[in-house]
Amino acid sequence: MPVSKDLKGIIRHVAEIIIEELKLEDVTADTFSAEMDLIDELGIDSMDLATIALVLQDEYKIVIDEDDYPKLKTVRLIAEYIEGKLSAEG
């Protein structure tokens, strides 16, 4: 499946990856809030975040610096980060 490069598409794709990796039930990419704090509201830990970051790196062919992990608190922030990386490389 081609990976979307616009912010809305990235947000949706990031939500789908989080839902799949964390095996979330009763939630879809359409109902997943892009503003939800992944750590405080969803309860993901550093290992979950590292796993998600690895999947995103593979999907988008980018490098996510471990020092940037603390900044990646919401789906929107992750998507904006990815969009910035893509435009810097593009």
Phi, psi and omega in degrees: 000128179295141181271128181290142182252355178269157188303316181298317179293322179295316179303313181298315182294319178298316178300317179298318180295316180298315180300316181291313184294324182266000179053047179286139178250159177060026177217143177234171177299331179286329182262353181284124181283126179291344182262355183296133177286115186294328183274308184285319185268324183264337176080023179284149180254182185296328178292318177299315181297319178296319178298313179298317180299319179296318179297316180297320178300318180292315182296316187260358180056046178234172174246127176254113182292133179303329178295340180272348182308315181299337179282342188268069188267338180227164178299320179299315180296321178297315181297318179295322177299312180297315180301319177296318178296317181295318181287330178291325182274337190290000000 
